[in-house]
Amino acid sequence: MEVSHTIINLIIFVLAIYVGYHVVWTVTPALHTPLMAVTNAISAIIIIGAMLAAGLTEGPVGRIAGTLGVALAAVNVFGGFMVTQRMLEMFKKKEPKAKSGGAA
């Protein structure tokens, strides 16, 4: 009996979701910023794969799926960089407020 490639790919996809969920939710708060940086790098690799899928495909379905993949991954990368920057700003030392006594 031979199992369909679609079923195997679906099982791998579901297992990846399960493992990803448990990996992300068990990360300590100190490691959230590095985790965001890694996910941005993975999304950048996805953009390259989606560009190849859009460019090398003959049919319109593949081109649309590739273009949609590029757009969604780009939103993920830029949003991830914005969140990472905000998280890094939380760790900056705040300058002491100047005393308001003299000239104004």
C-alpha distances in whole Angstrom, upper triangle without the diagonal:
4,7,10,13,15,13,14,17,18,17,19,22,22,23,25,27,27,28,31,32,33,34,37,38,39,41,45,47,49,45,45,47,45,41,43,43,40,38,41,40,36,37,39,36,34,37,37,33,34,37,34,32,35,36,34,32,33,32,34,31,31,35,35,32,34,37,36,35,38,40,38,38,42,43,41,42,46,46,44,47,50,48,49,52,53,52,54,57,57,57,60,64,66,69,72,74,77,80,82,85,87,88,86
4,7,9,12,11,11,14,15,15,17,19,20,21,23,25,25,26,29,30,31,32,35,36,37,39,43,45,46,43,42,44,42,39,40,40,37,35,38,36,33,34,36,32,31,33,33,29,30,33,31,28,31,33,30,28,29,29,31,28,27,31,32,29,30,34,33,31,34,37,35,35,38,39,38,39,43,42,41,44,47,45,46,49,50,49,51,54,54,55,58,61,63,66,69,71,75,77,79,83,85,85,83
4,7,8,7,7,11,12,11,13,16,17,17,19,21,22,23,25,27,28,29,31,33,34,36,39,42,43,40,39,41,39,35,36,37,34,32,34,34,30,31,33,30,28,31,30,27,27,30,28,26,29,31,28,27,28,27,29,26,25,29,29,26,27,31,30,28,31,33,32,31,35,36,34,36,39,39,38,41,43,42,42,46,47,46,47,51,51,51,54,58,60,63,66,68,71,74,76,79,81,81,79
4,5,5,7,9,10,11,13,14,16,17,19,20,22,23,24,26,28,29,30,32,34,35,39,41,42,39,38,40,38,34,35,36,33,31,33,32,28,28,30,28,25,28,28,24,24,27,25,23,25,27,25,23,24,23,25,22,21,25,25,23,24,27,27,25,28,30,29,29,32,33,32,34,37,37,36,39,41,40,41,44,45,44,46,49,49,50,53,56,58,62,65,66,70,73,74,78,79,79,77
4,5,5,6,8,10,11,12,14,15,16,18,20,21,22,24,26,27,28,30,32,33,37,39,40,36,35,37,35,31,32,33,29,27,29,28,25,25,27,24,22,24,24,20,21,24,22,19,22,24,22,20,22,21,23,20,19,22,23,20,21,25,24,22,25,27,26,25,29,30,29,30,34,34,33,36,38,37,38,41,42,41,43,46,46,47,50,53,55,59,62,63,67,70,71,75,77,76,74
4,5,5,6,9,10,10,12,14,15,17,18,20,21,23,25,25,27,29,30,32,36,37,39,35,34,35,34,30,31,32,29,26,28,27,24,24,26,23,21,23,23,20,20,23,21,18,21,24,22,20,21,20,21,18,17,21,21,18,19,23,21,20,23,25,23,24,27,28,27,29,32,32,31,34,36,35,36,39,40,40,42,44,45,46,49,52,54,57,60,62,65,68,69,73,75,74,72
4,5,5,6,9,10,11,12,14,15,17,18,20,21,23,24,26,27,29,31,34,36,38,35,33,35,34,30,31,32,29,27,29,29,25,25,28,25,23,25,26,22,22,26,25,22,24,27,25,23,25,24,25,21,21,24,24,21,22,25,24,22,26,27,25,25,29,30,28,30,33,33,32,35,37,36,36,40,41,40,42,45,45,46,49,52,54,57,60,62,65,68,69,73,75,75,73
4,5,5,6,9,10,11,12,14,15,16,18,20,21,22,24,26,27,29,33,35,36,33,32,33,32,28,29,30,27,25,27,27,23,24,26,23,21,24,24,21,22,25,23,21,24,26,25,23,25,25,26,22,21,25,25,21,22,26,24,22,25,27,25,25,28,29,27,29,32,32,31,34,36,35,35,39,40,38,40,43,43,44,47,50,52,56,59,60,64,67,68,72,74,74,72
4,5,5,6,9,10,10,12,14,15,16,18,20,21,22,24,26,27,31,33,34,31,29,31,29,26,26,27,24,22,24,23,20,20,22,20,17,21,21,17,18,21,20,18,21,23,22,20,23,22,23,20,18,21,21,18,19,22,21,18,21,23,21,21,25,26,24,25,29,28,27,30,33,32,32,35,36,35,37,40,41,41,44,48,50,53,56,58,61,64,65,69,71,71,69
4,5,5,6,9,10,11,12,14,15,17,19,20,21,23,25,26,30,32,33,30,29,30,29,26,26,27,24,22,24,24,20,21,23,21,19,22,23,19,19,23,22,20,22,25,24,22,25,23,24,20,19,22,21,18,19,22,20,18,22,23,21,21,25,25,23,25,29,28,27,30,32,31,31,35,36,35,37,40,40,41,44,47,49,52,55,57,60,63,64,68,70,70,68
4,5,5,6,9,10,11,12,14,15,17,18,20,21,23,25,28,31,32,29,28,30,29,25,26,28,24,22,25,25,21,22,25,23,20,24,25,21,22,26,25,22,25,28,27,25,28,27,27,24,23,26,25,21,23,26,24,21,25,26,23,23,27,27,25,27,30,29,28,31,33,31,32,35,36,35,37,40,40,40,44,47,49,52,55,57,60,63,65,68,70,70,68
4,6,5,6,9,10,10,12,14,15,16,18,20,21,23,26,28,30,26,26,27,26,22,23,24,21,19,22,22,18,19,22,19,17,21,22,19,20,23,22,20,23,26,25,24,27,26,27,23,22,24,24,20,21,24,22,19,22,24,22,21,24,25,22,24,28,27,25,28,31,29,29,33,34,32,34,37,37,38,41,44,46,50,53,54,58,61,62,66,68,68,66
4,5,5,6,9,10,10,12,14,15,16,18,20,21,25,27,28,25,24,25,24,21,21,23,20,17,20,20,16,17,20,18,15,19,20,17,17,21,21,19,21,24,24,23,25,25,25,21,20,22,21,18,18,21,19,16,20,21,18,18,21,22,19,21,25,24,23,26,28,26,27,30,31,30,32,35,35,36,39,42,44,48,50,52,55,58,60,64,65,65,63
4,5,5,6,9,10,11,13,14,16,17,19,21,24,26,28,25,24,26,25,21,22,24,21,19,22,22,18,19,22,21,18,22,23,21,21,25,25,22,25,28,27,26,29,28,27,24,23,25,24,20,22,24,21,19,22,23,20,20,24,23,21,23,26,25,24,27,29,27,27,31,32,30,33,35,35,36,39,42,44,48,50,52,55,58,60,63,65,66,64
4,5,5,6,8,10,11,12,14,16,17,19,22,25,26,23,22,25,23,20,21,23,20,18,21,21,18,19,22,21,19,23,24,21,22,26,26,24,27,29,29,28,31,30,30,27,25,27,27,23,24,26,24,21,24,25,22,21,25,25,22,24,27,26,24,27,29,27,27,31,31,30,32,35,34,35,38,41,43,47,50,51,55,58,59,63,65,65,64
4,5,5,6,8,10,10,12,14,15,17,20,22,24,21,20,22,20,17,18,19,16,14,18,18,14,15,19,17,15,19,20,18,19,23,23,21,24,27,26,26,29,29,28,25,23,25,25,21,21,23,21,18,21,22,19,18,21,22,18,20,23,22,20,24,26,24,24,27,28,27,29,32,31,32,35,38,40,44,47,49,52,55,57,60,62,62,61
4,6,5,6,9,10,11,12,14,16,20,21,23,20,19,21,20,16,17,19,17,14,17,18,15,16,19,18,16,20,22,20,20,23,24,22,25,28,28,27,30,29,28,25,24,25,24,21,21,23,20,18,21,21,18,17,21,20,17,19,22,21,19,23,24,22,23,26,27,25,27,30,30,31,34,37,39,43,45,47,50,53,55,58,60,61,59
4,6,5,6,9,10,11,13,15,18,21,23,20,19,22,21,17,19,21,18,16,20,21,18,19,22,21,20,23,25,23,23,27,28,26,28,31,31,31,34,33,32,29,27,29,28,24,25,27,24,22,24,25,21,21,24,23,20,22,25,23,21,25,26,24,24,28,28,26,28,31,30,31,35,38,40,43,46,47,51,54,55,59,61,62,60
4,5,5,6,9,10,11,13,16,19,20,17,17,20,18,15,17,19,16,15,18,19,16,18,21,20,19,22,24,22,23,27,27,26,29,31,31,31,34,34,33,30,28,30,29,25,25,27,25,22,24,25,22,20,24,23,20,21,25,23,21,24,25,23,23,27,27,25,27,30,29,29,33,36,38,42,44,46,50,52,54,58,60,61,59
4,5,5,6,9,10,11,15,17,18,15,14,16,16,12,13,16,13,11,15,16,13,14,18,17,16,20,21,20,21,24,25,24,26,29,30,29,33,32,31,28,27,28,27,23,23,25,22,19,21,22,19,17,20,20,16,18,21,19,17,20,22,19,19,23,23,21,23,27,26,27,30,33,35,39,41,43,47,49,51,55,57,57,56
4,6,5,6,9,10,14,16,18,15,14,17,17,13,14,17,15,13,17,18,16,17,20,20,19,22,24,23,23,27,28,27,29,32,32,32,35,34,33,30,28,30,28,25,25,26,24,21,23,23,20,19,22,21,17,19,22,19,17,21,22,19,19,23,23,21,23,26,25,26,30,33,34,38,40,42,46,48,50,54,56,56,55
4,6,5,6,9,12,15,17,15,14,17,17,13,15,18,16,15,19,20,18,19,23,22,22,25,27,26,26,30,31,30,32,35,35,35,38,37,36,33,32,33,32,28,28,30,27,25,26,27,23,22,25,24,20,22,24,22,20,23,24,21,21,25,24,22,24,27,26,26,30,33,35,38,40,42,46,48,51,54,56,57,55
4,6,6,7,10,13,14,12,11,14,13,10,13,15,13,12,16,17,15,17,20,20,20,23,25,24,25,28,29,29,31,33,34,34,37,37,36,33,31,33,31,28,28,29,27,24,25,26,22,21,23,23,19,20,22,21,18,20,22,19,18,22,22,20,22,25,24,24,27,30,32,36,38,41,44,47,49,52,54,55,54
4,6,6,9,11,13,10,9,12,12,8,10,13,12,11,14,16,14,16,19,19,19,22,24,23,24,27,28,28,30,33,33,34,37,36,35,32,31,32,30,27,27,28,25,22,23,24,20,19,21,20,16,17,19,17,14,17,19,16,15,19,19,16,19,22,20,21,25,28,30,33,36,38,41,44,46,49,51,52,50
4,6,8,10,13,11,10,14,14,11,13,16,15,14,17,19,18,19,22,23,22,25,27,27,27,31,32,31,33,36,37,37,40,39,38,35,33,34,33,29,30,30,28,25,26,26,23,21,24,22,19,20,22,19,17,20,20,17,17,21,20,17,20,22,21,21,25,28,30,33,35,37,41,43,45,49,51,52,50
4,6,9,12,10,10,14,14,12,14,17,16,16,19,20,19,21,24,24,24,27,29,29,30,33,34,33,35,38,39,39,42,42,41,38,36,37,36,32,32,33,31,28,29,29,26,24,26,25,21,22,24,22,19,22,23,19,18,22,21,18,20,23,21,21,25,28,30,33,35,38,41,44,46,49,51,53,51
4,6,8,6,7,10,10,8,11,14,13,13,17,18,18,19,22,23,23,26,28,28,29,31,33,33,35,37,38,38,42,42,41,38,36,36,35,32,31,32,30,27,28,28,25,23,24,23,20,20,22,20,17,19,20,17,15,19,18,15,17,20,18,18,22,24,27,30,32,35,38,41,43,47,49,50,48
4,5,6,7,10,11,10,13,15,15,16,19,20,20,22,24,25,26,28,30,31,32,34,36,36,38,40,41,42,45,45,44,41,39,40,38,35,34,35,33,30,31,30,27,25,27,25,22,22,23,21,18,20,20,17,15,18,18,14,16,18,16,16,19,22,24,28,30,32,36,38,40,44,46,47,46
4,5,5,8,10,10,12,14,15,16,18,20,20,22,24,25,26,28,30,31,32,34,36,36,37,40,41,42,45,45,43,41,39,39,38,35,34,34,32,30,30,29,26,25,25,24,21,21,21,19,16,17,18,14,13,15,14,11,12,15,12,12,16,18,20,24,26,28,32,35,37,40,42,44,42
4,6,7,9,10,12,13,14,16,17,19,20,22,23,25,26,28,30,31,32,34,36,36,38,40,41,42,46,46,45,42,40,40,39,36,35,35,33,31,30,30,27,25,26,25,22,21,22,20,17,17,18,15,13,15,14,11,11,14,12,11,14,17,19,23,25,28,31,34,36,39,42,43,42
4,6,6,6,9,10,11,12,14,16,17,18,20,22,23,25,26,27,29,31,32,33,35,36,38,39,42,42,41,39,37,37,36,33,32,32,30,28,27,27,25,22,23,22,19,18,20,18,15,15,17,14,11,14,15,11,12,15,14,13,16,19,22,25,28,30,34,37,39,42,44,45,44
4,6,5,6,9,10,10,12,14,15,16,18,20,21,23,25,26,26,29,31,31,32,34,36,37,40,40,39,36,34,34,33,30,29,30,28,25,25,25,22,20,20,19,16,16,17,15,11,13,14,10,9,12,12,9,10,13,12,13,16,19,21,25,27,30,33,36,38,41,43,44,43
4,5,5,6,9,10,11,13,14,15,17,19,20,21,23,25,26,27,29,30,31,33,35,36,40,40,38,36,34,34,33,30,29,29,27,24,24,23,21,19,19,18,15,14,15,13,10,10,11,9,6,9,10,7,7,11,11,11,14,17,19,23,26,28,31,34,36,40,41,42,41
4,5,5,6,9,10,11,13,14,15,17,19,20,22,23,24,26,28,29,30,32,33,35,38,39,38,36,33,33,32,30,28,28,27,24,23,24,21,19,19,19,16,14,16,15,11,11,14,12,9,11,13,10,10,14,14,14,16,20,22,25,28,31,34,37,40,43,44,45,44
4,5,5,6,9,10,11,12,14,16,17,19,20,21,22,25,26,27,28,30,32,33,36,36,35,33,31,31,30,27,26,26,25,22,21,22,19,16,18,17,14,13,15,14,10,12,14,12,9,13,14,12,13,16,16,16,19,22,25,28,31,33,37,40,42,45,47,47,46
4,5,5,6,9,10,10,12,14,15,17,19,20,21,23,25,25,26,28,30,31,35,35,33,31,29,29,28,25,24,24,22,19,19,19,16,14,14,14,11,10,11,10,6,8,10,8,6,10,11,10,11,14,15,15,18,22,24,27,30,32,35,38,40,44,45,45,44
4,6,5,6,9,10,11,13,14,15,17,19,20,21,23,25,26,27,29,30,34,34,33,31,29,28,28,26,24,24,23,20,19,19,17,14,14,15,12,9,11,11,8,8,11,10,7,10,13,11,11,15,16,16,18,22,24,27,30,32,35,39,41,44,45,45,44
4,5,5,6,9,10,11,12,14,16,17,18,20,22,23,24,26,27,29,32,33,32,30,27,27,27,24,22,23,22,19,18,19,17,14,15,16,12,10,13,13,10,11,14,13,11,14,16,15,15,18,19,19,21,25,27,30,34,36,39,42,44,48,49,49,48
4,5,5,6,9,10,10,12,14,15,16,18,20,21,22,24,26,27,30,30,29,27,25,25,24,21,19,20,19,15,15,16,14,11,12,13,9,8,11,11,8,10,13,12,11,14,16,15,16,19,20,20,23,26,28,32,35,37,40,43,45,48,50,50,48
4,5,5,6,9,10,11,13,14,15,17,19,20,21,23,24,26,29,29,28,26,24,23,23,20,18,19,18,15,13,14,12,9,10,10,7,5,8,9,6,7,11,11,10,12,15,14,15,18,19,20,22,26,27,30,34,35,38,42,43,47,48,48,46
4,5,5,6,9,10,11,13,14,16,17,19,20,21,23,25,28,29,28,27,24,23,23,21,18,19,19,15,14,16,14,11,11,13,10,8,11,13,10,10,14,14,12,15,18,17,17,20,22,22,24,28,30,32,36,38,41,44,46,49,50,50,49
4,5,5,6,9,10,11,12,14,16,16,18,20,21,22,26,27,26,24,21,21,21,18,16,17,17,13,13,15,13,9,11,13,10,9,13,14,11,13,16,16,15,18,20,19,20,23,24,25,27,30,32,35,39,41,44,47,49,52,53,53,52
4,5,5,6,9,10,10,12,14,15,16,18,20,21,24,24,23,22,19,19,18,16,14,14,13,10,9,11,9,6,8,9,7,6,10,11,9,11,14,14,14,17,19,19,20,23,24,25,27,31,32,35,39,40,43,46,48,51,53,52,50
4,5,5,7,9,10,11,13,14,15,17,19,20,24,24,23,22,19,19,19,17,14,14,14,11,9,11,11,7,8,11,9,7,10,12,11,12,15,16,15,17,20,20,21,23,25,26,27,31,33,35,39,40,43,47,48,52,52,52,50
4,5,5,6,9,10,11,12,14,15,17,18,22,23,23,21,18,18,18,16,13,14,15,11,10,13,13,9,11,14,12,10,14,16,14,15,18,19,18,21,23,23,23,26,28,29,30,34,36,38,42,44,47,50,52,55,56,56,54
4,5,5,6,8,10,10,12,14,15,16,20,20,20,18,15,15,15,13,10,12,11,8,8,11,10,7,9,12,10,10,13,15,14,16,19,19,19,22,24,24,25,27,29,30,32,35,37,40,43,45,48,51,52,56,57,57,55
4,5,5,6,9,10,10,12,14,15,19,19,18,17,14,13,14,12,9,9,10,7,5,8,9,6,7,10,10,9,12,14,14,15,18,19,19,21,24,24,25,27,29,30,32,35,37,39,43,44,47,50,52,55,56,55,53
4,5,5,6,9,10,11,12,14,18,19,19,18,15,14,15,13,10,11,13,10,8,11,12,10,10,14,14,12,15,18,17,18,21,22,22,24,26,27,27,30,32,32,34,37,39,42,45,47,49,53,54,58,58,58,56
4,5,5,6,9,10,10,12,16,17,17,16,12,12,14,11,8,11,12,9,8,12,13,10,12,15,15,14,17,19,19,20,23,24,24,26,28,29,29,32,34,34,36,40,42,44,48,49,52,55,57,60,61,61,59
4,5,5,6,8,10,11,14,15,14,13,10,9,10,8,5,7,8,5,5,9,10,9,11,13,14,14,16,18,18,20,22,23,24,26,28,29,30,32,34,35,36,40,42,44,48,49,52,55,56,60,61,60,58
4,5,5,6,8,10,13,14,14,14,11,9,11,10,6,7,10,8,6,10,12,11,11,15,15,15,17,20,20,21,23,25,25,27,29,30,31,33,35,36,37,41,42,45,48,49,52,55,57,60,61,60,58
4,5,5,6,8,12,13,14,14,10,10,12,11,8,10,12,11,10,14,15,14,15,18,18,18,20,23,23,24,26,28,28,30,32,33,33,36,38,39,40,44,45,48,51,53,55,59,60,63,64,63,61
4,6,6,6,10,11,11,10,7,7,9,8,5,8,11,9,10,13,14,13,15,18,18,19,21,23,23,25,27,28,29,31,33,34,34,37,39,40,41,45,47,49,53,54,56,60,61,65,65,65,62
4,6,6,9,9,9,9,6,4,7,7,4,6,9,9,9,11,13,14,15,17,18,19,21,23,23,25,27,28,29,31,33,34,35,37,39,40,42,45,47,49,52,53,56,59,60,64,65,63,61
4,6,8,10,11,12,9,7,10,11,8,9,12,12,11,14,17,16,17,20,21,21,23,25,26,26,29,31,31,32,35,36,37,39,41,42,43,47,48,50,54,55,57,61,62,65,66,65,62
4,7,9,11,12,9,8,12,12,10,12,15,14,14,17,19,18,19,23,23,23,25,28,28,29,32,33,33,35,37,38,39,41,43,44,45,49,51,53,57,58,60,64,65,68,69,68,66
4,6,8,9,6,6,10,10,9,11,14,14,14,17,19,19,20,23,24,24,26,28,29,30,32,34,34,36,38,39,40,42,44,46,47,51,52,55,58,59,62,65,66,70,70,69,67
4,7,9,7,8,11,12,12,13,16,17,17,20,21,22,23,26,27,27,29,31,32,34,36,37,38,40,42,43,44,46,48,49,50,54,55,58,61,62,65,68,69,73,73,72,70
4,6,6,7,9,10,11,13,15,16,17,19,20,21,23,25,26,27,29,31,32,33,35,36,38,39,41,42,44,46,47,49,50,54,55,58,61,62,64,68,68,72,73,72,69
4,5,5,6,9,10,10,12,14,15,16,18,20,21,23,24,26,27,28,30,32,33,34,36,38,39,40,42,44,45,47,48,52,53,56,59,59,62,65,66,69,70,69,66
4,5,5,6,8,10,10,12,14,15,16,18,20,21,22,24,26,27,28,30,32,33,34,36,38,38,40,42,44,45,47,51,52,54,58,58,61,64,65,69,69,68,66
4,5,5,6,8,10,10,12,14,15,16,18,20,21,22,24,26,26,28,30,31,32,34,36,37,38,40,42,44,45,49,50,53,56,57,60,63,64,67,68,67,65
4,5,5,6,8,10,11,12,14,15,16,18,20,21,23,24,25,27,29,30,31,33,35,36,37,39,41,43,44,48,49,51,54,55,58,61,62,65,66,65,63
4,5,5,6,8,10,11,12,14,15,17,18,20,21,22,24,26,27,28,30,32,33,34,36,38,39,41,43,46,47,50,53,54,56,59,60,64,65,63,61
4,6,5,6,9,10,10,12,14,15,16,18,20,21,22,24,26,27,28,30,32,32,34,36,38,39,41,45,46,48,52,52,55,58,59,63,64,63,61
4,5,5,6,9,10,10,12,14,15,16,18,20,21,22,24,25,26,28,30,31,33,35,36,38,39,43,44,47,50,51,54,57,58,62,62,62,59
4,5,5,6,9,10,11,13,14,15,17,18,20,21,23,24,26,27,29,30,32,33,35,37,38,42,43,45,49,49,52,55,56,59,60,59,57
4,5,5,6,8,10,11,12,14,16,16,18,20,21,22,24,26,27,28,30,32,33,35,37,41,41,44,47,48,51,54,54,58,59,58,56
4,5,5,6,8,10,10,12,14,15,16,18,20,21,22,24,26,27,28,30,32,33,35,39,40,43,46,47,50,53,54,57,58,58,55
4,6,5,6,9,10,10,12,14,15,16,18,20,21,22,24,25,27,29,31,32,33,37,38,41,44,45,48,51,52,56,56,55,53
4,6,5,6,9,10,11,12,14,16,17,18,20,21,23,24,26,27,29,31,32,36,37,39,42,43,46,49,50,53,54,53,51
4,5,5,6,9,10,11,12,14,15,16,18,20,21,22,24,26,27,29,31,35,35,38,41,42,45,48,49,53,54,53,50
4,5,5,6,9,10,10,12,14,15,16,18,20,21,22,24,26,27,29,33,34,37,40,41,44,47,48,52,53,52,50
4,5,5,6,8,10,11,12,14,15,17,19,20,21,23,25,26,28,31,32,35,38,39,42,45,46,50,50,50,47
4,6,5,6,8,10,11,12,14,15,17,18,20,21,23,25,26,30,31,33,36,37,40,43,44,48,49,48,45
4,6,5,6,9,10,10,12,14,15,16,18,20,21,23,25,28,29,32,35,37,39,43,44,47,49,48,46
4,6,5,6,9,10,10,12,14,15,16,18,20,22,23,27,28,31,34,35,38,41,43,46,47,47,45
4,5,5,6,9,10,11,13,14,15,17,19,21,22,25,26,29,32,33,35,39,40,43,44,44,42
4,5,5,6,9,10,11,12,14,16,17,19,21,24,25,28,31,32,34,38,39,42,44,43,41
4,5,5,6,9,10,10,12,14,16,17,19,23,24,27,30,31,34,38,39,43,44,44,42
4,5,5,6,9,10,10,12,14,16,17,21,22,25,28,29,32,35,37,40,41,41,39
4,5,5,6,9,10,11,13,15,16,19,20,23,26,27,30,33,34,38,39,38,36
4,5,5,6,9,10,11,13,15,18,19,22,25,27,30,33,34,38,39,39,37
4,5,5,6,9,10,11,13,17,18,21,25,26,29,32,34,38,39,39,38
4,5,5,6,9,10,11,15,16,19,22,23,26,30,31,35,36,36,34
4,5,5,7,9,10,14,14,17,20,21,25,28,29,33,34,34,33
4,5,5,7,10,13,14,18,21,22,26,29,30,34,36,36,35
4,5,5,7,11,13,16,19,21,24,27,29,33,34,35,33
4,5,5,9,10,13,16,18,21,24,26,29,31,31,30
4,6,8,9,13,15,17,21,24,26,29,31,32,30
4,6,9,12,15,18,21,24,26,30,31,32,31
4,6,9,12,15,18,21,24,27,28,29,28
4,6,9,12,15,18,21,24,26,27,26
4,6,9,12,15,18,21,22,24,23
4,6,9,12,15,18,19,20,20
4,6,9,12,15,17,18,18
4,6,9,12,14,15,15
4,6,9,10,12,12
4,6,8,11,11
4,6,8,8
4,7,8
4,7
4
